[in-house]
Amino acid sequence: MPGIWETHMNFSLRGRSLVKAMAVMLALALPTALAITSADARVGGGFSSGSRGSRTFSAPPSTSTAPGTTTPFNRTYSQPGSTAPTGGGLFNRPGGSMLRGLAAGFIGAGLFGLLFGGGLFGGLGGLSSILGLILQIVLVVFLVRMAMSWWQRRHTPQAAYAGAGAGSGPQPSYRSGLGFGLGANNAPLEIQPADYESFERLLGDIQAAWSNEDVAKLHTLATPEMVAYFEKDLAENRARNVVNKTSNVKLLQGDLAEAWREDVTDYATVAMRFALTDKTVDRNTGAIVAGGEQPSEGTEVWTFARRPGSNWELSAIQQTN
């Protein structure tokens, strides 16, 4: 009969082997999980991107379609101090590369420390290292989020958004055959039914060009600034060896938030609630890695721009809260 110490040692070794195996699985799965999350499906990547002329840093009025607020732009040419598109998201904003490196270093050090017997960051040992792994990853994410929040407050003109929509409740509208509410049009620039048709058509055409990775087509549908963001997002998808496919796009409800003219350029900002099938698949096998075949819904605020002799083109996409 083995002694109590031998039994305890065998249990400890088995437990340590189990922990090491789980650490290996987490180390392998973590990059994939992060990649799938950052893909964020449909065109625009879940960011607020683009420019709204002189109103870029003013929140558009709320509407019955989007009664809440829009998120500030985290990718825009108009952002003070920015001369090129900047990334969005937790690890893709200014300073994101530094935070990305810190997070990867902390998590990587913990996982491999656990793997080779030192415990996560030299902390808890044995089976309790699993709890240490979870707690310390949560701590790292919390600290990174706090740092990003501080950075954004210093570098994003949030004050321009504060109170910009104050007193701008949902505007009255009636449903048209196009899915847009036309009664909200009290802006200086008159928007006609043909314009709403263009907005609805652009919603579908841009999603289709995005799915086909047709950059040339996107150049005919959106401003050069927006195409630059699309190209960046498509390149990131290719680097992850995935492709995002959206189909069956249907406008469910839409309202005009505001429309105006600056010099010779017309702008129209509209809130749109739409349905679509949204999935991200492996580029080689076609296997679904995010999303699925079931339709989903989204509500976004799109701004369109039109110059003399030209058609409407997408100038900005803003996410809603």
Secondary structure, 3 states (H helix, E strand, C coil): CCCHHHHHHHHHHHHHHHHHHHHHHHHHHHHHHHHHHHHCCCCCCCCCEECCHHHCCCCCCCCCCCCCCECCCCECCCCCCCCCCCCCCCCCCCCHHHHHHHHHHHHHHHHHHHHCCCCHHHCCCHHHHHHHHHHHHHHHHHHHHHHHHHHHHHHCCHHHCCCCCCCCCCCCCCECCCCEECCCCCCCCCCCHHHHHHHHHHHHHHHHHHHCCCHHHHHCCECHHHHHHHHHHHHHHHHCCEEEEEEEEEEEEEEEEEEEEECCEEEEEEEEEEEEEEEEEECCCCCEEEEEEEEEEEEEEEEEEECCCCCCEEEEEEEEC
